[in-house]
Amino acid sequence: MAVDLHSHSHFSDGSDSPTEIVEQAAAMGLSGLALTDHDNLDGIEEARRAADRTGVNLIAGIELSCEWELGGMHMLVYFLEPGEGALQNRLAAVMDSRNARNANIIAALNDMGIEITLAEVETEGGGTGIGRPHIAQVLVTRGAVESIPEAFDRYLAKGRPAYVNRDRLGPEEAIQLATASGAVTSIAHPHTLGLASDDVIPTLSRLHDIGLIGLESHYSEYDPIERGQYVELAESIGLVATGGSDYHGAYKEGLSLGSGFGDLDVPDYTIERLGDRIPHN
């Protein structure tokens, strides 16, 4: 059986509820699922109720956007439960920064003559982890752009006129806080790191020495050859080869939970391998 260790609900930048995602996983016959909303665990309780009812093995997680000048580094954190903890407590400041960013993005769009409101965006999001995809969808609804990709290309992507930076953890801090919280970390979609080929192994090895556990090797956008190469890379460093669809519901058209663009198959033993690496503080 397969698992999906990378999914997003409307508590961050997905369109579906946690219940809907878990029910989809059950209907597809997935044995395990990680809900990895950006910077928050607010959907975990709802997802847990659905998982208990459907029999899906739910892994509580998040996805962190780390401070990384070379490209984009996103850190998946697994087995991170809601409540008190080193990383959980740090997330409060991250979410405050995200919320302030949303208001600043909307103000920038208003200054350009695009009249949208925070209330519209919050209604679109339907959760607590409001982000740029929700703003993009409101721009589509308003007729300011024709698609979500166009909204990012014209206004919301880094370097575009409505882009606003926010508080991010460095990768070392993210790994250390996750470890202190009894969780494990894996770098998401590593092709976005922007590393030169000669720097890949030294950089990943350094992060592994700090406590990095996994590398997302089975990813929707990779072909079978690329997936095999990332699996070999992970294993050569001592990392667990993780994987997931990066499901966002309607915000990523053509991409399905579990199967990605149709050929994704993340082996179910991945969860056990990650579980074997949970720190015991």
C-alpha positions as CSV (number, residue, x, y, z in Angstrom):
1,M,0.0,0.0,0.0
2,A,1.0,3.6,-0.6
3,V,1.2,6.6,1.7
4,D,1.2,10.4,1.1
5,L,3.4,12.4,3.4
6,H,2.8,15.9,2.0
7,S,-0.7,17.4,1.9
8,H,-2.2,20.8,2.7
9,S,-5.7,21.7,3.9
10,H,-7.6,25.0,4.1
11,F,-5.7,25.6,7.4
12,S,-2.9,26.8,5.1
13,D,-2.9,27.0,1.4
14,G,-5.1,24.1,0.3
15,S,-8.8,24.2,-0.7
16,D,-10.0,21.0,1.1
17,S,-10.8,20.5,4.8
18,P,-8.7,18.1,6.8
19,T,-11.7,15.7,7.0
20,E,-12.0,15.8,3.2
21,I,-8.3,15.0,2.7
22,V,-8.4,12.1,5.2
23,E,-11.6,10.7,3.5
24,Q,-9.9,10.9,0.1
25,A,-7.0,9.0,1.5
26,A,-9.2,6.3,2.8
27,A,-11.2,6.1,-0.5
28,M,-7.9,5.7,-2.4
29,G,-6.7,3.0,-0.1
30,L,-3.8,4.9,1.2
31,S,-2.5,3.3,4.4
32,G,-0.9,6.5,5.8
33,L,-1.2,10.3,5.4
34,A,0.7,13.3,6.8
35,L,-1.2,16.6,7.0
36,T,1.6,19.2,6.6
37,D,0.0,22.6,6.6
38,H,2.3,25.6,6.5
39,D,3.5,26.8,9.9
40,N,0.5,25.5,11.9
41,L,-1.0,22.4,13.4
42,D,-4.6,23.8,13.5
43,G,-6.0,21.1,11.3
44,I,-4.6,18.1,13.1
45,E,-7.4,17.6,15.6
46,E,-10.0,17.5,12.9
47,A,-7.9,15.2,10.7
48,R,-7.3,12.9,13.7
49,R,-11.0,12.5,14.2
50,A,-11.5,11.6,10.6
51,A,-8.5,9.2,10.7
52,D,-9.8,7.4,13.7
53,R,-13.1,6.9,11.9
54,T,-11.6,5.8,8.6
55,G,-8.6,3.8,9.8
56,V,-6.0,6.0,8.0
57,N,-2.7,6.2,9.9
58,L,-2.4,10.0,10.3
59,I,1.0,11.6,10.9
60,A,0.8,15.1,12.4
61,G,3.1,17.4,10.6
62,I,3.8,20.9,9.3
63,E,5.8,22.5,6.4
64,L,8.2,25.3,7.3
65,S,9.6,27.8,4.8
66,C,13.1,28.3,6.0
67,E,15.4,31.3,5.5
68,W,17.6,30.2,2.5
69,E,19.2,32.7,0.2
70,L,20.1,30.3,-2.6
71,G,16.6,29.3,-3.5
72,G,13.7,27.9,-1.5
73,M,14.1,25.5,1.4
74,H,10.9,24.0,2.8
75,M,11.2,21.7,5.8
76,L,8.6,19.0,6.4
77,V,8.3,18.1,10.1
78,Y,6.7,14.8,11.1
79,F,5.3,13.5,14.4
80,L,4.8,17.0,15.7
81,E,1.7,17.0,17.8
82,P,-0.3,20.1,18.8
83,G,0.4,21.5,22.3
84,E,3.4,22.7,24.1
85,G,6.9,22.2,22.7
86,A,10.0,24.0,21.5
87,L,8.9,24.2,17.9
88,Q,5.2,24.5,18.6
89,N,5.9,27.6,20.8
90,R,8.1,29.2,18.2
91,L,5.4,28.8,15.6
92,A,3.2,31.4,17.3
93,A,5.7,34.1,16.2
94,V,5.9,32.7,12.7
95,M,2.1,32.8,12.4
96,D,1.9,36.4,13.7
97,S,4.4,37.3,10.9
98,R,2.4,35.4,8.3
99,N,-0.8,37.3,9.3
100,A,0.9,40.7,9.2
101,R,2.3,39.8,5.8
102,N,-1.2,39.0,4.5
103,A,-2.4,42.5,5.5
104,N,0.6,44.1,3.9
105,I,0.1,42.2,0.7
106,I,-3.5,43.3,0.5
107,A,-2.5,46.9,1.2
108,A,0.1,46.8,-1.6
109,L,-2.6,45.4,-4.0
110,N,-5.0,48.2,-2.9
111,D,-2.3,50.8,-3.6
112,M,-2.2,49.4,-7.1
113,G,-5.9,49.9,-7.5
114,I,-6.9,46.3,-6.9
115,E,-9.7,46.5,-4.3
116,I,-9.7,43.3,-2.2
117,T,-10.2,43.0,1.5
118,L,-8.8,40.8,4.2
119,A,-12.3,39.6,5.0
120,E,-12.6,38.2,1.5
121,V,-9.3,36.4,1.8
122,E,-10.2,34.9,5.2
123,T,-13.5,33.7,3.8
124,E,-11.7,32.1,0.9
125,G,-9.2,30.4,3.2
126,G,-11.7,29.2,5.8
127,G,-9.0,28.5,8.3
128,T,-6.2,30.0,10.3
129,G,-3.2,29.6,8.0
130,I,-4.2,32.2,5.4
131,G,-1.6,32.6,2.7
132,R,-0.8,33.8,-0.8
133,P,-2.8,31.1,-2.7
134,H,-6.0,32.4,-1.0
135,I,-5.2,35.9,-2.0
136,A,-4.5,34.7,-5.5
137,Q,-7.9,33.0,-5.7
138,V,-9.6,36.2,-4.6
139,L,-7.8,38.0,-7.4
140,V,-9.2,35.4,-9.8
141,T,-12.7,35.7,-8.4
142,R,-12.5,39.5,-8.7
143,G,-11.4,39.2,-12.3
144,A,-8.0,40.9,-11.7
145,V,-6.3,37.9,-13.2
146,E,-7.4,34.8,-15.0
147,S,-5.6,32.1,-13.0
148,I,-3.7,31.5,-9.7
149,P,-0.4,31.1,-11.6
150,E,-1.0,34.5,-13.2
151,A,-1.6,36.1,-9.8
152,F,1.8,34.9,-8.6
153,D,3.5,35.8,-11.9
154,R,2.1,39.3,-11.9
155,Y,1.8,40.2,-8.2
156,L,2.6,37.7,-5.5
157,A,5.8,35.8,-6.3
158,K,9.2,36.9,-4.9
159,G,10.3,40.0,-6.7
160,R,6.8,40.9,-7.9
161,P,5.2,44.2,-6.8
162,A,3.0,42.8,-4.0
163,Y,5.5,40.4,-2.5
164,V,6.2,40.9,1.2
165,N,8.8,38.9,3.2
166,R,8.1,37.4,6.6
167,D,9.7,35.7,9.6
168,R,11.3,32.4,8.7
169,L,13.4,30.0,10.7
170,G,16.8,29.1,9.6
171,P,17.2,25.4,8.7
172,E,19.5,24.7,11.6
173,E,17.0,26.3,14.0
174,A,14.1,24.4,12.5
175,I,15.9,21.0,12.8
176,Q,17.0,21.7,16.3
177,L,13.6,22.8,17.5
178,A,11.9,19.9,15.8
179,T,14.3,17.4,17.4
180,A,13.8,19.1,20.8
181,S,10.0,18.6,20.2
182,G,10.4,14.8,19.5
183,A,9.8,15.2,15.8
184,V,11.7,14.4,12.6
185,T,12.5,16.6,9.6
186,S,12.7,16.1,5.9
187,I,13.6,18.6,3.2
188,A,10.7,19.0,0.8
189,H,11.1,19.1,-3.1
190,P,14.9,19.4,-2.9
191,H,15.2,20.6,-6.5
192,T,14.2,24.1,-5.2
193,L,17.2,24.4,-3.0
194,G,19.2,26.2,-5.7
195,L,22.4,24.3,-4.9
196,A,25.3,23.8,-7.3
197,S,25.8,20.1,-8.0
198,D,29.1,20.1,-6.1
199,D,27.4,21.6,-3.0
200,V,24.4,19.2,-2.7
201,I,26.1,16.4,-0.8
202,P,28.2,18.6,1.6
203,T,25.1,20.7,2.4
204,L,22.8,17.8,3.0
205,S,25.5,16.0,5.0
206,R,26.0,19.1,7.2
207,L,22.2,19.3,7.9
208,H,22.2,15.5,8.6
209,D,24.9,16.0,11.2
210,I,22.7,18.6,12.9
211,G,19.7,16.2,12.9
212,L,18.0,16.2,9.5
213,I,16.3,12.8,9.0
214,G,14.8,12.7,5.5
215,L,14.9,13.9,1.9
216,E,11.7,14.1,-0.2
217,S,12.7,11.8,-3.0
218,H,9.3,10.6,-4.2
219,Y,7.7,13.8,-5.4
220,S,4.9,14.5,-7.9
221,E,7.0,16.7,-10.2
222,Y,9.8,14.1,-10.5
223,D,10.0,11.5,-13.2
224,P,10.9,7.9,-12.2
225,I,14.6,8.5,-13.0
226,E,14.8,11.6,-10.9
227,R,13.0,9.8,-8.0
228,G,15.6,7.0,-8.2
229,Q,18.4,9.5,-8.2
230,Y,17.0,11.3,-5.1
231,V,16.5,7.9,-3.3
232,E,20.2,7.1,-4.0
233,L,21.3,10.5,-2.8
234,A,19.3,10.2,0.4
235,E,20.6,6.7,1.2
236,S,24.2,7.7,0.4
237,I,24.0,10.3,3.2
238,G,22.0,8.3,5.6
239,L,18.7,10.0,5.1
240,V,15.3,8.4,4.8
241,A,13.8,8.8,1.3
242,T,10.4,10.3,2.0
243,G,7.7,11.3,-0.4
244,G,4.3,12.9,-1.0
245,S,2.1,14.6,-3.6
246,D,2.2,18.2,-2.2
247,Y,-1.6,18.1,-2.5
248,H,-3.4,21.5,-2.4
249,G,-6.8,20.5,-3.7
250,A,-8.2,22.9,-6.3
251,Y,-5.2,25.2,-5.9
252,K,-3.0,22.8,-7.8
253,E,-5.0,21.6,-10.8
254,G,-4.4,18.1,-12.1
255,L,-2.5,16.9,-9.0
256,S,-4.2,14.2,-6.9
257,L,-3.7,13.1,-3.4
258,G,-1.6,9.9,-3.2
259,S,-0.8,9.6,-6.9
260,G,0.4,13.1,-7.8
261,F,0.1,13.5,-11.5
262,G,-0.8,9.8,-11.8
263,D,2.4,7.8,-11.2
264,L,3.4,8.6,-7.7
265,D,3.7,5.7,-5.3
266,V,5.3,6.4,-1.9
267,P,6.0,3.0,-0.1
268,D,4.2,2.5,3.2
269,Y,7.4,1.4,4.9
270,T,8.5,5.1,4.8
271,I,6.5,5.9,7.9
272,E,8.2,3.1,9.8
273,R,11.6,4.2,8.8
274,L,10.8,7.8,9.9
275,G,9.3,6.5,13.1
276,D,12.5,4.6,13.9
277,R,14.4,7.9,13.9
278,I,12.1,9.8,16.3
279,P,14.4,11.3,19.0
280,H,13.8,10.2,22.5
281,N,14.6,13.2,24.7
